[in-house]
Amino acid sequence: QVQLVESGGGLVQTGDSLRLSCVVSGRTFSSLVMGWFRQAPGKEREFVAAILGSAGSTSYTDSAKGRLTISRENTKNTVYLEMNSLKPEDTAVYYCAAAITINYFANLRYPPRYNYWGQGTQVTVSS
């Protein structure tokens, strides 16, 4: 079975930083497209960031640019989301996702294109 396990969430204050981690098991990691999504209570799941498996090209939602950074360590089967200058609007459950392949860069933002999902980790940012 393929498993994705997120960790690193918590309760922080505005301006603080967090580093989320997602460990993948059960499948070769280096070729996977990895993404981070988040979902606030009562809202739909939204795209945050993604990183390609080989070249390491990245994509971000506008609200994340300049504050959140996605990276990966293929030798550790792990993808990270470094979160800086956190705002209350960042409060959500953050989900790690993996895709075997994605046809077009625009589809990095499309949840159904991802094959595997983690259980989520809660990030709460207080004022």
Backbone as a printed PyTorch tensor [residue, N CA C, xyz], in Angstrom:
tensor([[[  0.8290,  -1.1860,   0.0000],
         [  0.0000,   0.0000,   0.0000],
         [  0.8710,   1.2460,   0.0000]],

        [[  0.3940,   2.2720,  -0.6760],
         [  1.0780,   3.5550,  -0.7030],
         [  0.5320,   4.4100,   0.4270]],

        [[  1.4230,   4.9610,   1.2130],
         [  1.0240,   5.8150,   2.3190],
         [  1.7580,   7.1410,   2.2770]],

        [[  1.0340,   8.1970,   2.6040],
         [  1.5920,   9.5270,   2.7680],
         [  1.2360,   9.9890,   4.1720]],

        [[  2.2370,  10.3660,   4.9460],
         [  2.0300,  10.7550,   6.3280],
         [  2.5820,  12.1530,   6.5480]],

        [[  1.6810,  13.0950,   6.8430],
         [  2.0780,  14.4720,   7.1130],
         [  2.3760,  14.6620,   8.5950]],

        [[  3.2250,  15.6340,   8.8740],
         [  3.5240,  16.0070,  10.2470],
         [  4.0370,  17.4380,  10.2630]],

        [[  4.1030,  18.0160,  11.4470],
         [  4.6810,  19.3370,  11.6060],
         [  3.7010,  20.4580,  11.8630]],

        [[  2.4080,  20.1720,  11.8050],
         [  1.4240,  21.1970,  12.0750],
         [  1.3730,  21.5510,  13.5500]],

        [[  0.6490,  22.6260,  13.8540],
         [  0.5280,  23.0520,  15.2300],
         [ -0.1560,  24.3860,  15.3480]],

        [[ -0.1720,  24.9030,  16.5700],
         [ -0.7630,  26.1960,  16.8750],
         [  0.3460,  27.2280,  16.9900]],

        [[  0.2770,  28.2560,  16.1570],
         [  1.2900,  29.3040,  16.1520],
         [  0.6100,  30.6630,  16.0850]],

        [[  1.4090,  31.7070,  16.2420],
         [  0.9160,  33.0680,  16.1550],
         [  1.2680,  33.6890,  14.8120]],

        [[  0.5630,  34.7390,  14.4740],
         [  0.8370,  35.4700,  13.2460],
         [  2.3100,  35.8420,  13.1620]],

        [[  2.9260,  35.5640,  12.0160],
         [  4.3270,  35.8610,  11.8090],
         [  5.2680,  34.7160,  12.1050]],

        [[  4.7810,  33.6700,  12.7550],
         [  5.6070,  32.5140,  13.0800],
         [  5.8630,  31.6460,  11.8490]],

        [[  6.6990,  30.6370,  12.0350],
         [  7.0500,  29.7250,  10.9580],
         [  6.7790,  28.2800,  11.3550]],

        [[  6.4950,  27.4580,  10.3690],
         [  6.3330,  26.0260,  10.5400],
         [  6.9420,  25.3160,   9.3410]],

        [[  7.3700,  24.0840,   9.5670],
         [  7.8430,  23.2460,   8.4820],
         [  7.0560,  21.9490,   8.4850]],

        [[  6.2380,  21.7660,   7.4720],
         [  5.4740,  20.5460,   7.3300],
         [  6.2850,  19.5120,   6.5620]],

        [[  6.1200,  18.2560,   6.9320],
         [  6.8000,  17.1590,   6.2640],
         [  5.7860,  16.1250,   5.8130]],

        [[  6.1050,  15.4390,   4.7370],
         [  5.2730,  14.3560,   4.2340],
         [  6.1860,  13.2290,   3.7860]],

        [[  6.0710,  12.0840,   4.4350],
         [  6.8790,  10.9200,   4.1200],
         [  6.0460,   9.9400,   3.3000]],

        [[  6.5950,   9.4950,   2.1860],
         [  5.9070,   8.5900,   1.2770],
         [  6.5170,   7.2040,   1.3800]],

        [[  5.6770,   6.1900,   1.4510],
         [  6.1400,   4.8150,   1.4700],
         [  5.2910,   3.9690,   0.5260]],

        [[  5.8530,   2.8640,   0.0660],
         [  5.1140,   1.9320,  -0.7640],
         [  5.2450,   2.1350,  -2.2540]],

        [[  6.0020,   3.1310,  -2.6690],
         [  6.1860,   3.3990,  -4.0870],
         [  7.4570,   4.2100,  -4.3080]],

        [[  8.0710,   4.0310,  -5.4670],
         [  9.2330,   4.8330,  -5.8240],
         [  8.8660,   6.3130,  -5.7740]],

        [[  9.6610,   7.0830,  -5.0620],
         [  9.3010,   8.4500,  -4.7430],
         [  9.7900,   9.4690,  -5.7680]],

        [[ 10.9860,   9.2620,  -6.2920],
         [ 11.6560,  10.3160,  -7.0500],
         [ 10.8990,  10.7700,  -8.2920]],

        [[ 10.0980,   9.9030,  -8.8790],
         [  9.3770,  10.2580, -10.0880],
         [  7.9930,  10.8560,  -9.8270]],

        [[  7.5620,  10.8560,  -8.5820],
         [  6.2310,  11.3500,  -8.2540],
         [  6.1690,  12.8720,  -8.2740]],

        [[  5.0590,  13.3860,  -8.7630],
         [  4.7280,  14.7930,  -8.5790],
         [  4.1100,  14.9370,  -7.1930]],

        [[  4.6170,  15.8630,  -6.4110],
         [  4.1350,  16.0430,  -5.0460],
         [  3.4650,  17.4050,  -4.8980]],

        [[  2.3640,  17.4140,  -4.1670],
         [  1.6320,  18.6490,  -3.9600],
         [  1.1710,  18.8190,  -2.5300]],

        [[  0.9360,  20.0620,  -2.1650],
         [  0.3200,  20.4100,  -0.8880],
         [ -0.9950,  21.1320,  -1.1590]],

        [[ -2.0300,  20.6920,  -0.4750],
         [ -3.3350,  21.3210,  -0.5150],
         [ -3.7670,  21.6420,   0.9040]],

        [[ -4.7430,  22.5210,   1.0450],
         [ -5.2670,  22.8260,   2.3660],
         [ -6.7730,  23.0010,   2.3050]],

        [[ -7.4060,  22.7450,   3.4450],
         [ -8.8480,  22.8500,   3.5250],
         [ -9.2420,  23.4350,   4.8710]],

        [[ -9.8960,  24.5830,   4.8340],
         [-10.4130,  25.2220,   6.0270],
         [-11.8310,  24.7230,   6.2900]],

        [[-12.3050,  24.8090,   7.5370],
         [-13.6540,  24.3350,   7.8510],
         [-14.7140,  24.9930,   6.9740]],

        [[-15.5720,  24.1780,   6.3890],
         [-16.6510,  24.6800,   5.5640],
         [-16.2480,  25.1430,   4.1800]],

        [[-14.9870,  24.9780,   3.8210],
         [-14.5070,  25.4150,   2.5180],
         [-13.9760,  24.2400,   1.7090]],

        [[-13.8620,  24.4530,   0.4120],
         [-13.3260,  23.4260,  -0.4680],
         [-11.8090,  23.3420,  -0.3410]],

        [[-11.2960,  22.1900,  -0.6710],
         [ -9.8550,  21.9820,  -0.6940],
         [ -9.2170,  22.8670,  -1.7560]],

        [[ -8.1220,  23.5290,  -1.4110],
         [ -7.4700,  24.4260,  -2.3470],
         [ -5.9930,  24.0940,  -2.4950]],

        [[ -5.4860,  24.3570,  -3.6690],
         [ -4.0940,  24.1180,  -3.9920],
         [ -3.1900,  25.1110,  -3.2810]],

        [[ -2.0430,  24.6340,  -2.8140],
         [ -1.0500,  25.4910,  -2.1830],
         [  0.2400,  25.5180,  -2.9930]],

        [[  0.8210,  24.3440,  -3.2330],
         [  2.1050,  24.2700,  -3.9280],
         [  2.3200,  22.8760,  -4.4730]],

        [[  3.1800,  22.7610,  -5.4800],
         [  3.5360,  21.4640,  -6.0530],
         [  4.9690,  21.5060,  -6.5490]],

        [[  5.5820,  20.3290,  -6.6390],
         [  6.9470,  20.2060,  -7.1260],
         [  7.0550,  18.9580,  -7.9920]],

        [[  7.7370,  19.0790,  -9.1230],
         [  7.9060,  17.9640, -10.0350],
         [  8.9810,  17.0100,  -9.5280]],

        [[  8.9560,  15.7960, -10.0570],
         [  9.8330,  14.7600,  -9.5450],
         [ 11.2730,  14.8530,  -9.9680]],

        [[ 11.5470,  15.2810, -11.1850],
         [ 12.9070,  15.2490, -11.7170],
         [ 13.6040,  16.5990, -11.6390]],

        [[ 13.1530,  17.5360, -12.4410],
         [ 13.7980,  18.8450, -12.5060],
         [ 13.5520,  19.7010, -11.2690]],

        [[ 12.5090,  19.3880, -10.5210],
         [ 12.2220,  20.1420,  -9.3210],
         [ 11.5040,  21.4510,  -9.5430]],

        [[ 10.9170,  21.6300, -10.7120],
         [ 10.1290,  22.8280, -10.9710],
         [  8.9640,  22.9040,  -9.9980]],

        [[  8.6070,  24.1120,  -9.6070],
         [  7.5830,  24.3110,  -8.5940],
         [  6.4640,  25.1980,  -9.1010]],

        [[  5.3270,  25.0970,  -8.4210],
         [  4.1730,  25.9220,  -8.7090],
         [  3.5340,  26.3050,  -7.3830]],

        [[  3.0610,  27.5520,  -7.2870],
         [  2.4720,  28.0550,  -6.0530],
         [  1.1800,  28.7930,  -6.3280]],

        [[  0.2870,  28.7500,  -5.3590],
         [ -0.8680,  29.6250,  -5.4140],
         [ -0.4150,  31.0320,  -5.0450]],

        [[ -1.1490,  32.0300,  -5.5000],
         [ -0.7250,  33.4150,  -5.3140],
         [ -0.5120,  33.7710,  -3.8470]],

        [[ -1.3780,  33.3020,  -2.9750],
         [ -1.2770,  33.6510,  -1.5650],
         [ -0.0510,  33.0510,  -0.8900]],

        [[  0.5470,  32.0380,  -1.5070],
         [  1.7070,  31.3670,  -0.9270],
         [  3.0320,  31.9390,  -1.4090]],

        [[  3.0260,  32.6080,  -2.5250],
         [  4.2630,  33.1050,  -3.1190],
         [  4.9860,  34.0560,  -2.1790]],

        [[  6.2800,  33.7940,  -1.9830],
         [  7.0900,  34.6330,  -1.1290],
         [  7.0500,  34.2690,   0.3350]],

        [[  6.1340,  33.3890,   0.7470],
         [  6.0130,  32.9900,   2.1440],
         [  6.1770,  31.4910,   2.3490]],

        [[  5.6530,  30.7020,   1.4390],
         [  5.7040,  29.2460,   1.5490],
         [  6.6190,  28.6820,   0.4760]],

        [[  7.3920,  27.6650,   0.8440],
         [  8.3420,  27.0640,  -0.0760],
         [  8.2180,  25.5480,  -0.0320]],

        [[  8.0150,  24.9340,  -1.1810],
         [  7.9650,  23.4870,  -1.2710],
         [  9.3310,  22.9660,  -1.7160]],

        [[  9.7430,  21.8490,  -1.1470],
         [ 11.0010,  21.2200,  -1.5110],
         [ 10.8850,  19.7210,  -1.2760]],

        [[ 11.8820,  18.9810,  -1.7470],
         [ 11.8510,  17.5360,  -1.5500],
         [ 13.2530,  16.9960,  -1.3720]],

        [[ 13.3500,  15.8930,  -0.6390],
         [ 14.5770,  15.1280,  -0.4990],
         [ 14.2570,  13.7090,  -0.9420]],

        [[ 14.6490,  13.3920,  -2.1460],
         [ 14.2840,  12.1020,  -2.7180],
         [ 14.9250,  10.9330,  -1.9780]],

        [[ 16.1000,  11.1360,  -1.4050],
         [ 16.7570,  10.0710,  -0.6600],
         [ 16.0160,   9.7320,   0.6170]],

        [[ 15.1740,  10.6380,   1.0950],
         [ 14.3940,  10.4200,   2.3050],
         [ 12.9140,  10.2110,   2.0180]],

        [[ 12.5390,  10.1710,   0.7570],
         [ 11.1380,  10.0080,   0.3630],
         [ 10.2430,  11.0330,   1.0480]],

        [[ 10.7120,  12.2650,   1.1050],
         [ 10.0300,  13.2880,   1.8800],
         [  9.8810,  14.5760,   1.0890]],

        [[  8.7070,  15.1740,   1.1970],
         [  8.4550,  16.4950,   0.6560],
         [  8.1450,  17.4310,   1.8180]],

        [[  8.5880,  18.6790,   1.7070],
         [  8.4260,  19.6550,   2.7760],
         [  7.6400,  20.8620,   2.2930]],

        [[  7.0090,  21.5270,   3.2400],
         [  6.4220,  22.8260,   2.9990],
         [  6.9000,  23.7560,   4.1130]],

        [[  7.8270,  24.6360,   3.7690],
         [  8.3280,  25.6290,   4.7130],
         [  7.3760,  26.8150,   4.6980]],

        [[  6.8370,  27.1430,   5.8560],
         [  5.8260,  28.1760,   5.9720],
         [  6.3730,  29.3010,   6.8450]],

        [[  6.5210,  30.4710,   6.2610],
         [  7.0230,  31.6430,   6.9650],
         [  5.9830,  32.7580,   6.9460]],

        [[  6.1330,  33.6820,   7.8820],
         [  5.2250,  34.8350,   7.9710],
         [  3.7690,  34.3970,   7.9290]],

        [[  3.4440,  33.4440,   8.7560],
         [  2.1030,  32.8570,   8.7410],
         [  1.0360,  33.8650,   9.1340]],

        [[ -0.1140,  33.7190,   8.5160],
         [ -1.2580,  34.5860,   8.7380],
         [ -2.4520,  33.7490,   9.1790]],

        [[ -3.4220,  34.3630,   9.8620],
         [ -4.6260,  33.6090,  10.2380],
         [ -5.3170,  32.9570,   9.0380]],

        [[ -5.2160,  33.5630,   7.8750],
         [ -5.8150,  33.0010,   6.6710],
         [ -5.1770,  31.6810,   6.2490]],

        [[ -4.0070,  31.3610,   6.7980],
         [ -3.3480,  30.0990,   6.5050],
         [ -3.9050,  28.9430,   7.3320]],

        [[ -4.7610,  29.2290,   8.2870],
         [ -5.3310,  28.1950,   9.1420],
         [ -6.1410,  27.2050,   8.3180]],

        [[ -5.7800,  25.9310,   8.4230],
         [ -6.4370,  24.8810,   7.6460],
         [ -5.8030,  23.5410,   7.9900]],

        [[ -6.4320,  22.4780,   7.5200],
         [ -5.7910,  21.1780,   7.4990],
         [ -4.9960,  21.0830,   6.2080]],

        [[ -3.7220,  20.7670,   6.3190],
         [ -2.8440,  20.6890,   5.1600],
         [ -2.6500,  19.2340,   4.7620]],

        [[ -2.8860,  18.9540,   3.4930],
         [ -2.8020,  17.6030,   2.9560],
         [ -1.6680,  17.4820,   1.9560]],

        [[ -0.9350,  16.4110,   2.0700],
         [  0.0820,  16.0450,   1.1010],
         [ -0.5390,  15.1270,   0.0600]],

        [[ -0.1650,  15.2910,  -1.2010],
         [ -0.7000,  14.4750,  -2.2780],
         [  0.4050,  14.0960,  -3.2540]],

        [[  0.2310,  12.9500,  -3.9060],
         [  1.2070,  12.4560,  -4.8730],
         [  0.5120,  12.0410,  -6.1590]],

        [[  1.1310,  12.3630,  -7.2770],
         [  0.6170,  11.9850,  -8.5850],
         [  1.6700,  11.2060,  -9.3500]],

        [[  1.2420,  10.1150,  -9.9840],
         [  2.1540,   9.3360, -10.8040],
         [  2.6180,  10.1580, -11.9960]],

        [[  1.6890,  10.8530, -12.6080],
         [  2.0150,  11.7550, -13.7030],
         [  0.9010,  12.7780, -13.8390]],

        [[  1.2340,  13.9570, -14.3120],
         [  0.2680,  15.0140, -14.5830],
         [  0.5620,  15.5770, -15.9600]],

        [[ -0.4730,  15.6820, -16.7760],
         [ -0.3150,  15.9860, -18.1920],
         [  0.1710,  17.4020, -18.4780]],

        [[ -0.2750,  18.3560, -17.6940],
         [ -0.0530,  19.7540, -17.9890],
         [  0.1130,  20.5020, -16.6740]],

        [[  0.9340,  21.5420, -16.6920],
         [  1.2280,  22.2610, -15.4720],
         [ -0.0280,  22.7920, -14.7810]],

        [[ -1.0060,  23.2130, -15.5500],
         [ -2.2330,  23.7190, -14.9550],
         [ -2.9280,  22.6640, -14.1050]],

        [[ -2.7520,  21.3980, -14.4420],
         [ -3.3970,  20.3200, -13.7030],
         [ -2.7450,  20.0350, -12.3560]],

        [[ -1.6210,  20.6670, -12.0720],
         [ -1.0190,  20.5510, -10.7510],
         [ -1.9590,  21.0670,  -9.6730]],

        [[ -2.8650,  21.9380, -10.0340],
         [ -3.8060,  22.5430,  -9.1060],
         [ -5.1250,  21.7790,  -9.0080]],

        [[ -5.2460,  20.6800,  -9.7240],
         [ -6.5040,  19.9600,  -9.8580],
         [ -6.4580,  18.6910,  -9.0090]],

        [[ -7.1500,  18.6710,  -7.8740],
         [ -7.0540,  17.5230,  -6.9570],
         [ -7.2880,  16.1480,  -7.5800]],

        [[ -8.2660,  15.9910,  -8.4980],
         [ -8.4890,  14.6390,  -9.0460],
         [ -7.3120,  14.0540,  -9.7980]],

        [[ -6.3350,  14.8480, -10.1580],
         [ -5.1670,  14.3370, -10.8690],
         [ -4.1620,  13.6610,  -9.9370]],

        [[ -4.3540,  13.7830,  -8.6530],
         [ -3.4540,  13.1550,  -7.6900],
         [ -3.9770,  11.7840,  -7.2880]],

        [[ -3.0720,  10.8290,  -7.1960],
         [ -3.4420,   9.4440,  -6.9650],
         [ -3.4970,   9.0620,  -5.4930]],

        [[ -2.6810,   9.7080,  -4.6790],
         [ -2.5650,   9.3390,  -3.2770],
         [ -2.6180,  10.5800,  -2.4040]],

        [[ -3.2020,  10.4070,  -1.2170],
         [ -3.3770,  11.5170,  -0.2810],
         [ -3.0230,  11.0980,   1.1320]],

        [[ -2.4800,  12.0480,   1.8830],
         [ -2.2170,  11.8220,   3.2900],
         [ -3.4310,  12.1310,   4.1390]],

        [[ -3.2750,  11.9550,   5.4490],
         [ -4.3870,  12.1400,   6.3720],
         [ -4.5720,  13.5880,   6.8070]],

        [[ -3.5830,  14.4190,   6.5650],
         [ -3.6640,  15.8230,   6.9020],
         [ -3.0230,  16.1640,   8.2280]],

        [[ -2.5630,  17.4010,   8.3420],
         [ -2.0250,  17.9230,   9.5860],
         [ -2.5720,  19.3330,   9.7980]],

        [[ -3.0180,  19.6140,  11.0080],
         [ -3.6900,  20.8730,  11.3050],
         [ -2.6900,  21.9930,  11.5410]],

        [[ -2.9150,  23.1140,  10.8790],
         [ -2.1630,  24.3360,  11.1180],
         [ -3.1430,  25.4020,  11.5670]],

        [[ -2.9030,  25.9740,  12.7370],
         [ -3.7490,  27.0250,  13.2690],
         [ -2.8930,  28.2430,  13.5790]],

        [[ -3.2540,  29.3780,  13.0040],
         [ -2.5110,  30.6140,  13.1870],
         [ -3.4150,  31.6090,  13.8970]],

        [[ -3.0340,  32.0040,  15.0870],
         [ -3.8200,  32.9410,  15.8710],
         [ -3.3220,  34.3630,  15.6590]],

        [[ -4.2070,  35.3290,  15.9300],
         [ -3.8620,  36.7320,  15.7610],
         [ -2.9980,  37.2270,  16.9090]]])
